[in-house]
């Protein structure tokens, strides 16, 4: 099944947090918080401004993003837990050092 978000919405797959702390302590499932980091799976075409012109989204498929703890609506698509959220819920895009060098 395919899913295409509408307007300025994006489809996100959560990226699971590490199960160990930096000191080597294993965190049990009951103590874990939901991760606030994810990968963009699909994006909508964008929102329209006051004049009706289409404004494309800043995020794209494959971007690693940070979002708020309670952002988005959880859905299950083909057995996978995903989130649908507005682009405005995204706090930022995580860039790897190699990607930042390419952009410069």
N, C-alpha and C positions, 0 to 999 in steps of 0.2 A: 504494500500500500504506500502511496506517496502522499505527502502533505505539503501544501503550499500556503504559507502564512499570507494574510491580507494586510494591506496598508503598511504601517510602520512596526509590524510585529515580527518577532524572530522565534525560531525553534532552537532550543538549546539542550544539549546533553550534559548533565553534570559530570564533572571530573572528580572522582573519589579522592579523598584526602589520604595521606599516608597513614598506615596503621601503627607506625612507631613514631615516638618522639625523637628529637635529635639525640637525647641521652640513651635511647634504646628501649624505652618503656613501651610496651604494647598497649594500645588503647582498645578496650572492649567495645563491641558494637553499641551497647547500651549507653556508653558515655560519648559517642561520636556525635558531632553536630552535622547537619546537612552541609555539604560543601557549597561555597558561594563562588565557585569557579566552574566554568563550563566551556564547551566548544559549540560554536554556532553550526547548526546542521542545515538550516534553511532560513532565508530572509524574504520578506515581502518586497513589493516593488517600491515602497516609500509612501510618505504622506504628501498631502497636497497643501500648499501654502494658501494665503488669503486670495491670491489671484487665480488659483486653480492649477498652478504649475506644479508638476511632480518633483518632490525633493527626495533624492535617493538617500539610502541609509549609509551611515559611516562604517558599520560593521559588515563583514562579508562571510560567506561560508568558510569554515576552517579556522576562523579567529578564536583565540582563547580569551575569554572575557571574565571580568569580575562583576557580580551583581549582588543586590541586597539579599539579606537572609530570607525575607518573606516575599521576594519578587516572583512574579509569574504565576501561572496556573499549571498545576501538574496534570499530565495526561499520560496514558499508556498507549503506545502505538507499536503494533507488531510485537508486543510483549516487552517493549523497552520503555522505561520511565523517562519522560522528557518534560521540558518546561516550555510554555508559550509565554512570551513577555513582550512588552513594548521596548523599543530601542532606548527610550528614556530611562528604563530601569537599569540599564547597563552603566556601571561606574567607570569602566575603562577597558581597554584592550591590552593584554599582556603580550609584550613583544620579546622574543628571544634576542640575545645579543647579535646573532648572525642576521636576523631579519632587520634589526635597527641599522646595521651597517649597509645593507642593500638599499634601504630607503634613503640614506644620506647621500 
